[in-house]
């Protein structure tokens, strides 16, 4: 009996450890802006078609879901996912928010990753773009080198 209890406890604690390592991707730009302001970190705006865009899925698997990216992101940015799925339902508020940000940043293809800061001016967000990138071949090392280059110019 004690062995079963110990194994169960170990599994539960292990699941908490895995969850603690996962990144938090904001989907509400206002919440992301508040966190960005509080932490003094820029936002990483990931424009994606999560359920249909092959290059987006490839960027996720090769870079955004790696331990290297996780460590880097926790230290450097506030993550914001701006998704344009074809099969996954979204609220009208999220669809409108994402479409407005796509237009504001001039995003014409996916994946596009913008680094930006924002402030409220007259009750509306005002963004300052730092630079953008997309898929970069070479895994997390190559992608993070591009991202670091953009952040250094802030």
N, C-alpha and C positions, 0 to 999 in steps of 0.2 A: 504494500500500500504506500509506504513512504517513497519508494522508487517512482511510482506513477505520479505522485504529487510533485516530486522534485522535477521530473521530466516536463510535466505540465507547466510548472512555474518557469522553468528554463525556456520553454517555447514562448510563453507570454512575454517574458523579459526580452527575448531575442526579437520579437516582433516590434516592441517599442524601440529598440535600438535601430532597427531598419527604418522605422518611420521617422526617427529623429534625424536620420541622414538625408531623407528626401527633401528636395527643394520645394518651396512654395511658389507657385506661379499665380500671380494676381490676375483676375479677369476684369475687375472694376478699376478703371483708370483713376477715379477719384481716390479710392483707397490706396492705390499704388502711389499716387502723388503725395498723399499724406505721409506714407511710410518713407518715401524718398526724401521729403523735406526733413522729417524727424531724424533720419539716419545720415543725411548729407551724402547719399549715394545716388548716382544717376540711375535711370530706368533703362532696362534692356527690353525693348518692345519687339516681340517675336510675332511677325505677321505670317500666319500659316494656314494651310488647308489641311488640317490634321488627318482627315480621313480619305483624302484623294490625291494629294500632292506628293509624288514620289520623292522629289528632292527635299521636301519638308520632313518626310519620314526618315530619309537618309540622314539629314542633319540631326534629327532627334537621336537616332540610334548611334551615330558615329561620334557625336560631340555632346549634345545636351543631356544625355543620360549617362555620362561617364563620371567616374570619381574625380577626375581632374577638373572637369567643368564645375561639378558640385562645389568643390573646395574654392575654386576661383570666384564663382558667383556669390557664394555666401560672404566673401570678403569685399567684393567690388560693386555689386549692382542689386537693384530691385527688379525681379523678373515679372514681366507682364506678357501674358499670352493673348493675342488678338487673333482669334480663330475664325475661319471662313469655311466651315464644314459643309458638305453636301448631304450627308446622311444623318448627322447628329443634330437633334433639335436644340435651338437656342431661344432665349427670350427675345422679344422685340427690342427691349432696352439694350441688350448686348449686341444684337445685330446692328442697331443704329449707331451705338458707340463705336463699334469696330469699323463700320463703313465711314463714319466721320473722321476717324483717325487715319484710315487708309487714304482718304482724300487729303487730309492735312499734311501727311508726310509724303504724298505723291507716290505711293506704293503701287506699282503696276504688275509685279510678279511675285511669286512665292517660291521659296521662303525669302523674306526680307527681314533683317534685324536692324533696327534703329537704336542708337544710344541717345538718350535725351534727358534733359531736366525740364521741370515745369513749375510755373507759379500761377496762382490765381490772380487775374487782373479783371476787375469789374465782375467778379463772380464766375468768370469763364477761364478755363485753362489756357495758358500761353506757353508753348513749348519752345525750347531751344535745342535744336538737333545738333549732336556732336559728330555724327557720322553714321554710315550704314554699311552693312555687308550682307552676305547671303551664305550659301553653301561654299565652303572652302575645302578642297581636297587635302587630305593629309591628317585627318583625325583631330583630336583635341589640341595637340601642340600647335599645329598650323593655324587652326581657327582662333585659338586664344592669343596667338601672336598678333593677328589682325585686330582682335578686340582690344588688346592692350595698347596697340598703336593709336586706335581711335580715342581711348580714354586718356592717354597721355597728352592729347591735344586740347583737353578741356580747359 
